[in-house]
Amino acid sequence: MILCFKKTFVYLTLLLFILFCSAFSPSFAGGAYQFVRAPEYNTFDYEANLDKITSDEKILSAVKLLRDTHAIASYKRILGKNPTSKAMSIEFKDLSKIDSIYENFAGVVRMKNGRLHIFVNAQHKDAPVKVIAVLLAGLSVHCDSLDSVNEQIFAWSLEANLWDYFLYQNPGLELFDNKLVKRENAIRKLYIASPENVNYIIRLVRMSDAYNKLEIDSPGYSKAELENKIRILHNIYRTTQKARTAGY
């Protein structure tokens, strides 16, 4: 769940289910499945900021993974294309040292001295790089002080869609006995149950006491804008499914 307090957003490990964008055009080329970016996405004004993000090699590898996926907007937000115009800071941290209520959260995003800081729960240090990349893609969506229900719906939909793409590349990732992997598996199951409209993710977000206290929409996440983002993700999901079926 996400809690907001003095520009604080938090991710709670998603166990409930276990217990009971950008202009991308995915395509097939030369017999292999790959993403084709619009020309403007081939230039990154902020890449000089890569060394400002983190000193942790695993986190840096996870961030770099986002560049060649449909989550490239998250990559650019992390590098500085966000309201602060500064690269985000990312590190593993014992979240209980921030507040005991965060102990089992997957990650926390906070604003400090005009800079966004993403703290990934230190429990996930041993998680696969790709699942950390998925978490960062979702967390980086929350880059301003105006969180909303629709923004959270998109963040989880993006995570699920990206995790599905990574599982297409390496199906064995789904089987890792890892808390963060189980979290993303759970979100993905919600997503693939209705990828065209993400109804199950919507229901989970709206039934949450934390999220239903938020505004429904926020800048960039009106009903129409969310529907368009979900439509783009659905097109990517369909292409991934075609690639699976074709055996690429």
Secondary structure, DSSP 8 states (H G I E B T S, - for coil): ----SSSEEEEE---HHHH----EEEEEETTEEEEEE-GGGG--TTGGGHHHH-S-HHHHHHHHHGGGSTTHHHHHHHHT-STT-S--EEEEE-GGGT-GGGTTEEEEEEEETTEEEEEEEGGGTTS-HHHHHHHHHHHTT--SS--BHHHHHHHHHHHHHHHHHHHHH-GGGGG---HHHHHHHHHHHHHHTSTTT-HHHHHHHHH-TTGGGSBS--TT-SHHHHHHHHHHHHHHHHHHHHHHHHT-
